[in-house]
Amino acid sequence: MSVTDVAINGRFLTQDLTGVQRYARNIVTAMDMQAGAEHAVLIAPQPSSELSLQRLRSEARGRLTGHAWEQVELPLFSSGRKLLNLCNTAPALKGDQLVCIHDANIFAAPQSYSRSFRALYHTLQPLLVRRSLRVATVSHAAARQLARYLPVREAEIAVLPNGHEHALRWDPSLARAAPAFLATRSAMRPFILALGSRAIHKNLSLLIDIAEALDEMGLDIVIAGGGDGIFAQQTLRHRSNVYFLGRVSDDDLAYLLDRAFCLAFPSLAEGFGLPIVEAMARSCPVISSHSASMPEVYGKAALGASPFEPREWIEQIKALVSSEQLRCDLVGAGQEQRRQFSWETSARGYLDLLENPKTEIRAHKPVNPSLPRVSVIFATRGRPDVVAASVRRLLATQTVAPDKIIVSGVDVADAGDLSDHPDVTIITGPPGLAAQRNTALRHVAPHTEVVAFFDDDFVADGEWLAAAIQTFRDEHHIVGYTGNVIADGIKGPGISFQQAVELVEAGRSDATWQERFSPYGCNMAFRFKAIGDLRFDERLVLYGWLEDRDFAAALAKRGGRLVKSGRSFGVHMGVKGGRVSGDRLGYSQVINPLYMLTKGTMSLPKVAGQIFRNTASNFTGAIWPEPFIDRRGRVRGNLLAAFDALRGRLEPERAAAIATPRPAAKPYER
């Protein structure tokens, strides 16, 4: 493949060597081995470090440095050539270029970065994505993330991963710092190696938290790597068996990997996770976080654990301590796994893209979330046939099966024929949606990863749970998730179960992504660890959407983000039987938002908008009410609530005691 009329952005030669710069160096070195490389040129600022090249020409040009050189002088020096940019940034004014963006963590976890760094990337990267010939990245997880935050579709992103070959060229016999450092430890015990800076997303604090347990196992922790100025830093506590080595040379790193008991990689977010492949290349067993890109990098060749569960890390390390066979198996599997990731293959991919930016790139395969621990809760009352149909379909269609389904009713009869189902747990407790959900939460296993709530009349697409779990693992700051409702019978006469199934089967997921979106209670999921002791407010006895909004807002106030994703979708049937009277619902439509305002879980503009929309619909509809909505009852409830609010009486639970002028269906207290 000819690389005529190609320039390569060599700014990385002036930067400290981190994973991004290592990627660029190795891609360029691998490109240098290709025939025709002598027609391409690597352009770098002055002064810059040298890269040993055989075919590629290298030029150091310009008077500026840093971003100024890249934005002002590089476009002039690369004029008339396609430009390849391998380190997240590129000239904003040049369109004839490819750019590799390693991840979108700057958008997903902005608090991990300095303010100036955030400002630059938030401005520059969307512009680059719009103007470039093609965007590349290093993993399928990174591609998913880029598509969430930048104006590019996942299918348009070329995945060209890191390689392993460089780790085989390291020479531990040349190590100097590592041997001397290891000799200073008070006891020459086996050690677990951790690599990375003290950036928050590296999550090294997890290893500090389990250091005492590892000490009891006779293990030390050696942490190699330095801080990086672009990241917000975490403070790591002192532990007697934890040793900080700082930055080391590649040869020193080889020395450490060759002697480590294992590599522990607890990171919350990585575009690729290069240390995993480096450890495998050096025959070092790996225990890794199962978040973001890491599972597709380690495949079946490492032990995975949640970055939020120290207990899981202790268990995996114990398993490795107790079984030499397991260590040998991981080493062998790692040798096979690392062959999927080659600098030579990725370099050829870039050459193909430079020749034709629309080239389809075949990379390693993405993987589904492994061993998710998911509980699904259905709160129901008085609709046994409805909930039974919804639960049975969920069990039959989800590609990721929940490990526990909880049906929470007031009486066992509320679950219908599910009472004998081996995969369903039936519980009973006080009535009311909030109370029933809280009762169910008490029955969720402590180490559950994700808990999902579905209305008893919601029909979910078969990928709903898989997409939700993938999102929670990709984005560690997300605490609440909701899918797209493609049809909602609550707004009309209702949708039959068969119609709902047909709509779901005809539906398609999409890449829509909305932040700060309060989950819609008919289909929502939460990171269970983030919930902690938080519970649904049982004073909000009616109007379930606001109960959901109150719960999610309280959760977000603790730290975390709420999102809506089109990757999950379904149909809300809006079954009318078992719903509350118009008077009670109308009362809740006004009182609940005002009550939430006093709690700080709903802002004044949203409260005003919510009350206005509901009351306007009710007063307008009361003239010619729909046969399936008690508009006049809602108006009476709206007026009573307004009167109570003017008197300072904000008691949402009063709705349950409001007398109705005519009998209502057995209430399902939403």
N, C-alpha and C positions, 0 to 999 in steps of 0.2 A: 504494500500500500504506500503510495507516494504521499509525502507530507510537504509538497511544494507549496510555497506561499502561506506558511503557517508561522505565527509568532506565539511564544509562550510567555505568559506573565511571570517574571522571575522575582517578583517582590518578596517571595517567601525566603529567598536567600539572605535577606536582611533581618529576618525575624528569628526569635527564639524557637528552638525545636520542640514543638508539641505534636500531637497526633495529626493536625491539619498540615503542618509543614512537612512532617515525615511522609504523609501521603503524596504531596507534590514532588518531593525529592525522588521517591521510588517510582512514581509514574513516569517522570521525565527520564530517569535512568533506564527504565524498561523501554520507553519510546526510542531512546538513543540506540538500542540494539536492533531496531527495525531498519530494513533496507530503505534507502531514500531519506533517512533522517538528516543527512547533510544539507538538505535544502530548507530545513526549518531553523529557526533562530530562537534562542532563549534570551530575552531582554530583561535586564535587572538594573536597579539603581546603582549609583556609586556612593560609597563603597559597598561591596557585598561579598559574602563568602563564595568560595568556588565549589563547583560541582564537577567531579571528574567525568568528562564526556568524551566519547570516541568519534561520533558522527555529528551530533548536533553542534551548531555554532553557538557561541555564547558572547553576548555583548553587554557591557556595563555602560549605561548612558544616562545623561541628564544631570541637572543641578539640584533638583528637589529630592525629597525623601518621603517615605511613608505614603499616606493617602494622597497627598498633594502630587507626588510623582505619578501615582497610579491614575489619578483623575485628569491631570493636565498634560504630562509629558508622554505617558505610555500610548495614548491614542495617536499621537503624532508619530512616534517611533514605529508603531505597528500599522500605519496607514497602508492600505492596499493588501493587507494580509488578514486571514482569519486569526482571531486571537483566542488562545486557550487559557482559561483562568481556573486554577485548581484549589483556591483557598478562600472561598466564600464571597470575595469582593471582586470587582472589575470596574473598568471605566464606564461611567453612567452614560456617556454620550456615544459610545460605540455599539453598533447593532450587530456587526458581522463577527460574532464571538460566541463561544460556549463558556458556561460558568458552572463550576461544581459548588453546590451549597451543601455542606456536610450535615446540617440539621437546622431545625427552626427553634432551638431552645431559647434563643433570644426573645421569641414571641411567647413560647410556652412557659418559660420560667424566667421572666425578666429580672426578678429579684436576685438571681444568681450572678448578674453582671453589673458592671459599673454604669453609672448614669450616662456618661459620654459614649460608651460603647453601645448602649441601648439606642440612644438618639441616632447614631450613625446608621446602624443596621436597620432600624425601623424605617428610615428614609430611603436608604440605598437599595436594599434587597428587593422590595416590590418593583422598583424601577428596572432593575437588572432582569428580573423574571419576564417582564413585559417586552423588553427590547432584545433579549438574546435569541440566537438561533435555536438553542436547545439548553435545557437545564439538566444537569446530572447530579446524582448524589451517591451515597456509599452503601445504602441498605434499603430494603423495602420499608422498614419502619420509618426511616428518615423521609422516604418518598411520601408516605401517608401523612407525616407531620407537615412537610412542605405544602402539600395540597390543602391542609386545613387552614394555614395562615397566609399563604401567598397566592397570587392569582395564576395558578397553574393546576392542571388536572394531573392526578396521580399517574394515569396511563401515559402522559406526555413526558414523564421524567425518566431519564436513563439511569439505571442502577449499575454502577461500576465500583465494586467494593475494594477495600484494602487487600493486600496480599500478605504472604507469609515469608517469602524467600529471604528477605533481609535478615530475619532472625537467625537463619541458618548460617549466615556469613559472620555473625558476631564471634569473637574469639575470647573465651573466658580466661585463657592463659595471660591475656594482656590486662586483666582487671587489676586495679590498684586499690581503689577506695573500698569496694565491697569486702574483700578478704580482711583488710585491716579493721573495718567496722565490726564485722561479725566476731572477730577475735576479742572485742572489748566487752561482749556480753558476760554477765556474771556467771551464767551457766550455759554450756554449749548444748542447748536443747534444740529439738526440731523447731522450725519457725514457719509460720504462714506469711506469705509475701502479699503485700497490697501495694498497688501502684496508683499514683494520681496526686493531684494537688489537693489543697484543703478547700476547694470550691464546694459549695453546699450540695450541689447535685452529685458529687462524687460519693457522698454518704459514708465517709470513713468513720463517722461517729458511731455507726452500727458496730463496727469491729471493736471500738473502744468500749462500747456497752457490754460486749460479750467477753472482754479480755479476762475477767476474773474466772469465768467458766473455762476458758481455754488454759488459763494458768493451772487450774486443777487437773487438766488433762496433760500437763507437762509441755505446753506449747507456748512459744513466744509469737509476737506479731512484729514484723519488720515492715515499715512503711517507707517506700522510696518515691521520690518525686517532690517537686517544689510548687510553691504558690504561683498563680498566674495573675497578673495585674488586671486582666479584664473581668475577673470573677470576684463576686462577693465571697469572703472567706468565712469558714466555720472555725470555732475554737475547739480544739481537741483536748480532752482532759488527760492528765498524767496517769499512767498505769505502770506498775513495776515491770511487767512483761511486754511492754510496747516500746519499740525503738524506732526513732525517726532518722532516716539516713539522708534525706534531701535528694537533690538531683544527682544522677549517676550517669556515667557513660554507657554506651550500648554494650561494651564488653563487660562492664560491671553488672549490667542488667542480666546478661547471659549467665554470669557467675551466680547471681542470686536465684534465677529461675532453675538452673541446673541443680541447686541444692535445697530449694524450698520444699517443704512438705506438700504445699499446694499454693496456688494463686487464689486469693479471695477478691472478688470483684463485685462489691455491693452497690454499684452506681445506680442512681435513679433514672438517669437519662444519658444515652450515648448515641451519636450518629452511627457508629459502628461498634466500637469496643475492641480496638486493636490489641490491647494486652492479652485478650483471650486467645487470639490466633498466635501471638508470639509465644505464649506459654505452651500451647499445644505443639508448636514447632520445636520447642526445647524439651519436650516430653515431661512437662510439669502438669499435674492434674489441676483441674479448674473447678471452683465453686463460684457460681455467678448469680447475680440478680436475674430474675426472669422478666425484667421490664424492657420496654423499648426494643432496640435492635438485638439485644444480647441473645435471646433464644434462637434467632435465625443464624447467628454466628456460631454458637456452640452446638446447635442441633441436639444430637443424642450423646455427645461426647463430653458432657460436663454435668455436674449436679446443680440444679437450679433451686433458688429460694426467693421468697418475697423480700424486697428491700425494706419492708416495714415490719418484718417479723424476726427479731433476733433469735427466738426459739428455734425457728427453722434452720438457721445457720449453725446453731449448736448441734442440732440433730444431724445435719449433713456432715459436719466435721467429725462427729462421733462415729458416723458410719464409715468414714474414710480411715479413721484411726483404728477401727476394729477389723478392717478387712484389707489386707495387702492385695488380695485378688481384685477388689474393687479399684484400687489405685492402678493396678496393671491394666485392667480393662479400660479405664478412662484414658490412660496414656496411649494405648493402642487405638482407641476410637478417635482420640485427638489427632493422631498422625493421619488418619483417613480424612477427618473433617477439614483440616487445614488445607488440603489439596483443592478444596472448592474455591479457595481465595488466592488468586495469583496476580502479581503485579503485571506480568506479561500479558495475561488475558485482558485485564482492565485497560492496559496501554493500547492494545489492539482495538479495544472498543472505542477509545477516544479517537484513534486514527480513522476508524470507520465513520464516526460522527463528523469529523472534520471534512471527510470526503463527501458525505451526505448526511446532513443533520437529522433527516427523517428516518435514518436506519433504525430498525428494531434491534434492541440489545437484549441478548439472552443472558441473564444473570442466574445466580443461585436461586432456589425456590424459596418463597416466603413460607412461614410455618404458622400453624394455628396455636393459640394459647395452650400451654401444657398444664394439665392437672388443675384447672380452676376450681376453687371452692365457692360455689354459688348457691345461695338460698333464694327461693322465690316465694313471695307471700301473696295470697289472695284473701282479702277480707270480704266477707259476704254475709247476707242475711235474707232469708225468705225467698231465695232464688236457686234452689238446689239443682235444677236442670241446667240453668245457665252456667253456673260455676263448674259443674261436672263436664259440660261440653268444652269449656274454655281450657280447663286443666288437662283433659285428655288430649286435646289437640296440641297443647304445648309439649306434653311428654312425647308425643309421636313425631313432632316436626323439628325440634331444636337440634341444630348440629352440635352444639355443646350442651350436654345434658346437665341440668342442675343436680347437685348432690342432695338437695332437700327441697321439697315443696310443702309449704305450710298453708293449710286452709283454716282461717280464723273466723269462727262463727259465734253465735250466741247459744246455739243448740247444735248437737251432733247432726240433727236432721238438716241443718243448713247446707251440709256438704253432700247431700243426696247419696248416690251410689258410690261416692268416693270413699266412704267410710271403710270399705274393705280393700281399698287399693294399696298394694304393698309399698308403692313409691310416694305415698302421700301421708303427711302427718296432719291429723285433725285435732284442733284445739278449740276450746270454748272459753268465753269470758264476758265481761261487761259489754253492752251494746254501744254502738257508735263507731264510725270509721277510725277515728284517732285511737280510741281505746282498743279496738280490735287489732290494729296494727301494732300498738305497743305491746299487747299480749303476745303477738307473734314474735316480736323482736326479742322477747325474753326466752324464746325457744330456739334462737339462732345459735349455732355452735360458735364458741369464742374465736376460733381462728378462721372464720369465714372471710373470704376476700371481698365478695360483692353480694349485696342483698338487693333484689329487685322486687318491686311492688307492681302488680297488675290488678286492674279492676276485674271483677268476676265476669264482665261482659266485654273483655278486650281479647281480640284474636291477633296474635303476634306472628310476624314473619319468622321463618325457621332460622334465620341468622341473627335474630334480635339479641340474644344473649352473647353470642360469639363476638358481634360487633361491639357490644358494650364492654365486655371483658378486655378486648383488644385495646379499646380506647383508654380504659383505666390503666392498663399496663404501659401503653405508649406515653401517657401524659400523667405524671405522678402528682400534679397539682389539682387534677380534676377530682372532685368529691361527689358531684351529682350529675346525672346523665338522663336525658329523655330522648325518645325517638320521635319520628314523624307520624302523625295521625293522618292517614291518607283519606279517611272518611270517618265522620263523626255523627252517629245517629242521635246524639244528645241534642243536636240542633234541628232535628226534624222528628218525624214519627217513629224513628228507630230503624235499625237494620237487622234483618234476620241472621241467624248463625250461618246458614248456607250462603247468603249473600256476602257476609263478611269474609268467609273462606275464599269465595271466588274473587273478591276484590284483592285480598292479600296475595293470592296466587298469581294474579295478573299484575300486581304492583312490582315496582323496581326500586332498589335502594339508590341513593344518590349521594353526592359528596358535600351536600350542604352542611354547614357548621356554624352555629350561632353561639356566641359566648354571652355570659351573664343572662342566660335563659333559664327562668324558673321551671323546674320539671312539671310536666302535666301528669297528674296523679294516676291516670288510667294506665300509664306505662312509664316507669321511672326506676332508676337504679342508683345506689349509693355505695361508696367505698365504706365497708363495714367498720374498719378501724377508725375512720374519721367520725363516725357517729358517736362512738364512746357511750356516754351516759345521756346523750340527747334523746328526747322522745317527742312524739307528736303532742301538740297542746290539746288536751282533752276538753278544754273550755270551748274550743271551736267544734261544737257538736254537729254542725251542719255545713253544707257547701264544701265538699271535699277538695276542690281545686285550691281554695285559699288555705286549707290545712296543709296541703302539700307545699304551697308557696311559703307559708310560715316556717315549716320545718326546714326547707332548703335554705331559706335566708338565714336562719339561725345557724345552720351548718356552715354556710359560706362566711359568716362573721367570725368563725373560729379559724379561718384561713383555708382557702381552696376555691375552686372555680366550678361553675355550673354551666353545662353545655347542652345544646340540642344537636343531634346528628341525624342526617338522613340515611346513615348506614343501617339504622334500625327503624322499622316502621310496622304499622299494623292498623287495624280497624277497631274503633270503639263503637260497639253496637248501639249503645244508648237505650238499653232495655228499659221500658217504662214501669213495669211491675215492680213494686217494692220501693218506690221513690217517695220522697216526702211531699207534704202539702205545699201549695204555693205560699200560704201565709208564713210558714216557718222558713222556707227558702228565701222569700222576699225580705224577711227580717234579717237573716244572716248576710244577705247581699250588702246591706248597709252597715250593720254593727261590726261584722268581722273585719272589714278593712280599717275601720276606725280603731278597733281594739289592737290590730297589728301595728298601726301607727304608733300607739303608745308603747309597744314592745320594741320598736325599731326594726321590725322585719318587713315593713312596707313604707316607702317614701310618700311624702305628701302629694306630689304630682300623680303617682300611681294610684293612691287612694282616691283622689278626686276623679281621675279617669275611670277607675273601676266602678265607683258609685254612679257616676253620670251615665256610663254606658248601660248599666243594668236598669237603672230607674227610667231612663229614656225609652229603652226597649219595652219595659213593662207598661208604662203609661200609654205609649203609642199602641202597643198590642192589645191593651185592655178594651179598645174600641171594637175591634174585630179579632178576638182572641183565637189562636190556633187550637184545634180540638185536643192536641196532645200537651198543651202547656196551660197551667192555671194562672194566666196573666193577672186576673183581677185579685186572686189571692196574693200574688206577689206584690201587687200595688198596696194592698192592705198591710202586708208585712213591711214594705218599704216605709210607709207612713208611720207605723208604730215604732220602728227603729229610729226614724228621724226624731220623733217625739222623745224617746228615751235618751237619745244622744244629746238633745238640747237640755235635758235635765241632768246630764252628766252620768247617766246610767249606761256604762259600757260593759254589759254582761252577756257575752255571746251564748252562754249556756242556757239563757232564758228562752231561746228559740225552741228548744225541745218541749217546753211546757206551754207554748202558745196554743190556746184552744182554736179549733178550726170549725167553720160554720157547717161543714158537711164531712162525712166520714172520708178519710183518705186510705189509700192502700197501705197495707202493713209497711211501716217505714223502714227503709234501708237508710240509716241516718248518715247521709253524706254531708 
